[in-house]
């Protein structure tokens, strides 16, 4: 119960735990989780690290991913995921919510909320999903200043610099930016929206020795590949950012349509998490036992004298 019991809390800061996973070799597979329940389910499936997507966050709020939400709104999601799962969480930091001082505020807020890492992208507001057209890029030196500010503000947060330059500046531009961002203090690089296997392979070859993150999002520009295939090309992390939200949204859409058409949810019962499954996932019995044990230990002995 990493939320309430101190003995169950991870003793090492989240950022150091994520760094250790990345440096251990192999590839760190981070499924997207859009709330605490998704985090618990991903943990139960056996994952050791998680990812919080800006697109999934905003979509879950009924908003587009255009950099509209605030640092504190993101921190709300970070806290519920980190405390529910206890796992290292990499967070989408968009463009850093402003310039250098804003980036430093974001780093402090995210780290205090329990994040293990953050990625910051070299777009200008209004930013867009990396797999859409007409993205406006920031000056690479301005972006490097944000990375340096993030590095100065963090205690342990793992800093990933994302570049969206491949679409407009090609691999050469993306690599040049990535090298500049590493010099500024980034721990890893996230080349966004590479659209062929050869592009992924070439980028990795030209950034040899640098931890790289791949984005395996559905319905985007990236061809479908497995975590093992990314690992073979030299990538150390892979995210599946919006998958859980897409599945949940599709299921909810079917539920509401069925309820509207039939006036009942009975036809959807086989697709539902049962009450018993829900209670098992959130570990209700353990919370009740904890509550009972605490109450029992603090009952005073009445003095009848």
Phi, psi and omega in degrees: 000076186292353180279319189249326189263122186299325181294338179269353180288141174301134183277338181260139178305148185301320181297323179289325178293320177294317179300318180296320178297316181295320184280352182284349184096171184073204180228138178268113180265120184241103176288147175289137175230129186255359173195181183296322179297314178300322178298316178297319181292321178294319178297317180298329179286347175111007180283150184252352178209156186228166181227138177246112184271137174296323179295318179291319178301306184294320179298322178294340177266000182078027183234154174282161182272078183236020179074030185272336186273167188257168177302316182293327176295320178294320181300327177300316178293318181301313183300315183291324180287315182295318183284330179288319188259327187073006183267154174299135184236121172269132187242140173285114181260014180049230182265008181094004176064029178140209181261202194306311182294324177295321178297318179297321176297318178299314180300313181296318182294315181295317181296317179294331179283345177116007180291150176264329183204165178217145169244141182238136186250156183265049173254164171258151176286147356286121181288164180228161169309139184298343182260013175257168182272170171061040174282140178258123184269144173284157171301133184301328180285328174295319177294319178299325178295323177295319179296317178297321179295318179298317180295326180288330184274333189281151168267310183221354186303133179277124188254120179248124177265122178260135173240132177258019190283340186303324183294326184249334183247358179075181181298322181301314180294319180296318179294317180299316178296315182301317180295321177296319182292325176294319178297330182282347176126006177293150176269335185204167182236141179239097176278111187271146171062035168291136191245008174219158176299320181298324178295317178299317182294317181293318180299316180297320181295324183275351177241039184304134179088352180262129175298128183239145178246133177251146180250111179255076180265148180279153174062029180241206183272340185279131175294148183292124178221158178271165176302320180296324179292320175297319179300318181297335179272353176110010180272144185255344178219148172218136178248148172240081204291318190243006187303313183296320179293320179300315181294315180297317181296319180295320179295318178296322179300316178294320179300309184294323178296317179295316180297318180295319184285323188251344184076013182210157175257005187302322182293346182258002186302322182294339180266359184265148166289126182287167176301318180295319179294320177299311182296325178294318182295317180274358176060048182304318183299322180294320178295318179295319178296320178298314180301314181296321181291323180292315179300318182295327185280343185253003178295126181284153174273122183287133176271109183270001181281000000 
